[in-house]
């Protein structure tokens, strides 16, 4: 039986600026080719009335994310967290992160399988 994850990421979608630093840092940390990584930033365009649009950026952990285990076992943050320029990705224990969930309007708690 697989061990349940103890740690995860808390992602605040409200303030992501779409800089892609998390995505680049992850790819570089693990020596993956561009476009492949443990986190990807999705660009979502929402069409609004009168020809206006609203652009959202969503940092999305993928199946490749292992929470940078080689880094975190040394006490370092995952690469995506360290390099997030807007500070919207937080790493920690699931109970601690769950306590923060909902304090801001658009947050997601993520943990690996």
N, C-alpha and C positions, 0 to 999 in steps of 0.2 A: 504494500500500500504506500502510495506517495505521501510524503510529508506535506502538510498544509503550509502555505506561505505565511511568514511572520511579518514581512515588510512589504511596502508598496509605494506607490506614487500618488500624491494628491495633486490634481491638475486644475488650475483656476482658468477656465476658458475665457472669462470676461476680459482679461487684460493681456492675452497673448497678442504680440505685435506682428507675428509672422516673420521674424528675423531668420528662422531656420537654424539658429545656432545649436539648438538641441539635436537636431537631425544630423548636422555636419559633425558635431562632437561625437555622437554615437558611431557614425560610420568610420571616423578616424580612429576612435578608441579600439574598435574591433577589426580594423583593416578591411572593411567591406567596400565594395564599389559604390560609387555615387548612386543614390536612389534606393539602396538597400540598407536596412538598419533596424534597430530595436525600437525606434520611434520615428514617426513620419508626421509632418505638419500638413494637414489637409486645408485647402482653401475652399471655403463654401461661400458662394455668392447668392444672396437672397434678393430676389427682385421685389421692389416695392412699388407702390402706385406712383403715377406721374413720371415714369421713366427713371426713377431713382433706384439705387442698389445699396445693399449693406454687405460688407465683406467680413466674414468670420475666419479666424485661423484656429484650427483645432489640433494641438499636439496629441498624437494618438499612438500609444505603445503597440507594437506589433508582436507576433508570436516569437520573434527573435530576441525580445527583451528578457534579459536575465538579471536585471537590476545591477548590471556591472559587478557581478559577484566578485571578480578578482579585486576590484577597487573597494567595494564595501567591506570585504573581509579584513582589509587593512585600515578600516575606519574612515575611508574617503567617501564622498558622495558619488552617485552615478554621474557619468560624464554629462548627461542631459541636464541634470540639476545644477551642476557646477557652472555650466556655460549658458544657462537660460538668462538672457539679458533682461527680461521683464520680471524675473523671479516668480514665475507662475507654476513651477514644478517643485514640489517638496517631496523628499524621501524620508521615510520613517517607519515606525511600527504601525501595523494596521489599527490597533486600538487608539493610538495617539492621533493618527490621521483621521480616523472616523470621528473623533471628538471635534475636529475642525470642520468636518463636512457640513455644509449648509450655512456656515457663518457668512459666506458670500454667495451671490446669486447663481453662479454657474460653475459648480465644482464637480469633479468626478474622482472617485477613489478607484485605483487600479492595482491589481496584484497579479503576478504571473501564475500560471497553472501549477 
